[in-house]
Amino acid sequence: MGALYVVATPIGNLEDITIRALKIMRQADFIACEDTRKTRILTSRYHIKTRLIPYHEYNRKSAADGIVANILKDKNVALVSEAGTPLISDPGSYLVRLCVEKGIKVVPIPGPSSVLAALSASGLDTSEFTFIGFLPKKGGKRKKLLAKLKEEKRVFILFEPGRSVEKLLADINEIFGNIKICYAKELTKIYEFIETKDLKAVLEEIKGRPELIKGEITLVIDPVSLQSNLEIG
């Protein structure tokens, strides 16, 4: 029996790839990837000839069955996401669960993660944190979940497309007040932007700089910072 290797790949800078990840991707019989076009950029850069097979949200059940069948025939498969560590807001969890149920060995190959990158540079309390990912798109459901998060005492991390991030920040301000947040964009890329300040200040800045609302945004939210400020004052 083969194995499934869960391989973290760069979130932007192609040099952020581990030696072990390159070795696994070269030696695997297949690389199952969320976006073959994105993964091909990486494999071409490092002269990896392994066959790419699509595994994404729309084919995850049928593709997972085929991947498991190959592993049971002694094939090794490397699973990669569009960028970063698989299973963080992507369809990889279905395949991993299926492999675990079938008794297939699952091997993590750790590496880049936008969650940890943003958290490490935020300057906020990193002793404990909660990862939320993408919130519901509909305003009512989103506000309801944000209201529940108001009880959270740990920093929490959100993903949001740049096109809708101003609306999300306005909702957070409405529910939490002018708390501290870390706004991270284009992590590890040429136009990387990471800034931690009061939410209203972040809103003002991105309104005047349209380039800051392009792509996907990682937000690190400190839900207790407003209360802390009030206590100090």
C-alpha positions as CSV (number, residue, x, y, z in Angstrom):
1,M,0.0,0.0,0.0
2,G,1.2,3.5,-0.8
3,A,0.6,6.7,1.2
4,L,-0.9,10.1,1.0
5,Y,1.5,13.0,1.6
6,V,-0.1,16.3,2.6
7,V,2.4,18.8,1.2
8,A,2.5,22.5,2.1
9,T,3.5,24.8,-0.9
10,P,4.3,28.5,-1.1
11,I,1.6,31.1,-0.5
12,G,3.4,33.5,-2.8
13,N,7.2,33.4,-2.9
14,L,8.2,30.2,-4.7
15,E,11.4,30.1,-2.6
16,D,9.3,29.2,0.4
17,I,9.3,25.5,-0.3
18,T,11.1,22.9,1.8
19,I,13.7,20.5,0.5
20,R,11.5,17.6,1.8
21,A,8.4,18.9,0.0
22,L,10.4,19.0,-3.3
23,K,11.7,15.5,-2.7
24,I,8.2,14.1,-2.0
25,M,6.7,15.8,-5.0
26,R,9.4,14.4,-7.3
27,Q,9.1,10.9,-5.9
28,A,5.3,10.7,-5.8
29,D,3.4,8.8,-8.5
30,F,0.8,11.6,-8.7
31,I,0.4,15.1,-7.4
32,A,-3.3,15.8,-6.6
33,C,-3.8,19.6,-6.8
34,E,-6.6,22.1,-6.3
35,D,-5.5,24.1,-9.3
36,T,-3.2,22.4,-11.9
37,R,-2.3,25.7,-13.5
38,K,-1.0,27.2,-10.2
39,T,0.8,24.0,-9.2
40,R,2.4,23.7,-12.7
41,I,4.1,27.1,-12.1
42,L,5.8,25.5,-9.0
43,T,6.7,22.2,-10.6
44,S,8.1,23.9,-13.7
45,R,10.3,26.1,-11.5
46,Y,11.8,23.1,-9.8
47,H,11.8,20.8,-12.8
48,I,9.3,18.3,-11.3
49,K,7.9,16.0,-13.9
50,T,5.3,14.2,-11.7
51,R,1.9,13.9,-13.3
52,L,-0.7,16.4,-12.0
53,I,-4.3,15.3,-11.4
54,P,-7.1,17.7,-10.4
55,Y,-8.7,17.4,-7.0
56,H,-11.0,20.3,-6.1
57,E,-14.3,21.2,-4.6
58,Y,-16.3,20.2,-7.7
59,N,-14.8,16.7,-8.2
60,R,-13.7,15.8,-4.7
61,K,-15.8,12.7,-4.2
62,S,-15.0,11.1,-7.6
63,A,-11.4,12.2,-7.6
64,A,-10.9,11.0,-4.0
65,D,-12.2,7.5,-4.9
66,G,-9.7,7.3,-7.8
67,I,-6.8,8.6,-5.6
68,V,-7.6,6.0,-2.8
69,A,-7.8,3.2,-5.4
70,N,-4.3,4.2,-6.7
71,I,-2.8,4.3,-3.2
72,L,-4.3,0.9,-2.4
73,K,-2.3,-0.3,-5.5
74,D,0.9,0.8,-3.9
75,K,1.0,4.3,-5.5
76,N,2.1,7.4,-3.5
77,V,0.1,10.6,-3.9
78,A,1.2,14.1,-2.9
79,L,-1.8,16.4,-2.1
80,V,-1.3,20.1,-2.5
81,S,-3.7,23.1,-2.3
82,E,-3.7,26.2,-4.5
83,A,-1.3,27.7,-2.0
84,G,-0.1,27.1,1.5
85,T,-1.0,24.1,3.8
86,P,-3.8,21.8,2.5
87,L,-7.0,21.4,4.4
88,I,-7.0,25.1,5.5
89,S,-10.2,26.3,3.8
90,D,-9.9,23.9,0.9
91,P,-11.4,20.5,-0.1
92,G,-8.5,18.4,1.1
93,S,-10.2,17.3,4.3
94,Y,-12.6,14.9,2.5
95,L,-9.7,13.0,0.9
96,V,-7.8,12.8,4.2
97,R,-10.8,11.5,6.1
98,L,-11.4,8.9,3.4
99,C,-7.8,7.7,3.6
100,V,-7.9,7.5,7.4
101,E,-11.1,5.4,7.2
102,K,-9.4,3.1,4.7
103,G,-6.3,2.6,6.9
104,I,-4.1,4.5,4.5
105,K,-1.0,6.2,6.0
106,V,-1.3,10.0,5.8
107,V,2.0,11.9,6.1
108,P,2.1,15.7,6.8
109,I,4.9,17.7,5.0
110,P,4.6,21.0,6.9
111,G,5.5,24.4,5.5
112,P,4.0,27.8,4.5
113,S,0.7,28.9,6.0
114,S,-0.9,32.4,5.6
115,V,-2.6,31.9,9.0
116,L,0.7,31.5,10.9
117,A,2.5,34.0,8.7
118,A,0.0,36.8,9.6
119,L,-0.2,35.7,13.2
120,S,3.5,35.8,13.7
121,A,3.8,39.3,12.3
122,S,0.7,40.8,13.9
123,G,2.2,41.9,17.3
124,L,-1.0,40.6,18.9
125,D,-1.3,38.0,21.7
126,T,-0.3,34.7,20.0
127,S,-0.4,32.5,23.1
128,E,-3.8,31.2,22.0
129,F,-5.8,31.7,18.8
130,T,-8.9,30.5,16.9
131,F,-8.9,30.0,13.2
132,I,-12.3,30.8,11.6
133,G,-11.5,31.1,7.9
134,F,-14.2,32.5,5.6
135,L,-17.4,33.8,7.1
136,P,-20.8,33.4,5.5
137,K,-21.3,35.8,2.5
138,K,-24.8,36.8,3.5
139,G,-24.8,39.8,5.9
140,G,-27.4,38.4,8.4
141,K,-25.6,35.1,8.9
142,R,-22.2,36.8,9.1
143,K,-23.3,39.2,11.7
144,K,-24.9,36.4,13.7
145,L,-21.6,34.5,13.7
146,L,-19.6,37.7,14.6
147,A,-21.9,38.3,17.5
148,K,-21.1,34.8,18.8
149,L,-17.4,35.5,18.4
150,K,-17.8,38.6,20.7
151,E,-17.6,36.1,23.5
152,E,-14.2,34.9,22.3
153,K,-11.2,36.0,24.4
154,R,-8.5,34.8,22.0
155,V,-7.4,36.4,18.8
156,F,-9.2,34.9,15.8
157,I,-8.2,34.7,12.2
158,L,-10.5,35.3,9.2
159,F,-10.0,35.1,5.4
160,E,-11.9,37.5,3.1
161,P,-11.7,38.4,-0.6
162,G,-10.5,41.9,-1.1
163,R,-13.6,43.0,-3.0
164,S,-15.8,42.5,0.1
165,V,-13.3,43.2,2.9
166,E,-14.5,46.8,3.6
167,K,-18.0,45.5,4.3
168,L,-16.7,42.8,6.6
169,L,-14.6,45.4,8.5
170,A,-17.6,47.6,8.8
171,D,-19.6,44.7,10.3
172,I,-16.8,43.9,12.7
173,N,-16.7,47.6,13.8
174,E,-20.4,47.6,14.4
175,I,-20.3,44.5,16.6
176,F,-16.9,44.8,18.4
177,G,-16.1,48.5,18.2
178,N,-12.8,50.0,17.3
179,I,-10.6,47.0,18.2
180,K,-7.1,46.2,17.0
181,I,-6.7,44.1,13.9
182,C,-3.8,43.0,11.7
183,Y,-4.5,43.4,8.0
184,A,-2.3,41.1,5.9
185,K,-2.3,41.1,2.1
186,E,-0.1,39.5,-0.6
187,L,1.9,37.7,2.1
188,T,5.5,36.8,0.9
189,K,4.9,38.5,-2.4
190,I,6.4,41.7,-3.9
191,Y,3.6,43.9,-2.7
192,E,3.2,42.3,0.8
193,F,1.3,44.5,3.2
194,I,1.0,43.8,6.9
195,E,-0.3,46.4,9.3
196,T,-1.7,46.3,12.8
197,K,-3.7,49.2,14.1
198,D,-7.2,50.2,15.2
199,L,-9.9,49.0,12.9
200,K,-11.1,52.4,11.9
201,A,-7.6,53.4,11.0
202,V,-7.3,50.4,8.8
203,L,-10.6,51.2,7.1
204,E,-9.5,54.7,6.4
205,E,-6.2,53.5,4.9
206,I,-7.7,51.0,2.5
207,K,-10.4,53.4,1.3
208,G,-7.6,55.6,0.1
209,R,-5.5,52.8,-1.4
210,P,-7.5,50.6,-3.8
211,E,-4.5,48.3,-4.3
212,L,-5.0,47.1,-0.7
213,I,-8.3,45.5,-1.5
214,K,-7.0,43.2,-4.3
215,G,-6.6,39.5,-3.8
216,E,-7.3,37.6,-0.6
217,I,-7.0,39.2,2.8
218,T,-6.0,37.6,6.1
219,L,-7.3,39.3,9.2
220,V,-6.1,38.7,12.7
221,I,-8.7,40.1,15.1
222,D,-8.1,41.0,18.8
223,P,-11.6,40.8,20.3
224,V,-10.6,42.1,23.7
225,S,-8.4,45.0,22.8
226,L,-11.2,47.6,23.0
227,Q,-12.0,46.5,26.5
228,S,-8.3,46.5,27.5
229,N,-8.0,50.1,26.2
230,L,-11.0,51.2,28.2
231,E,-9.6,49.6,31.4
232,I,-6.3,51.3,30.9
233,G,-8.0,54.6,30.3
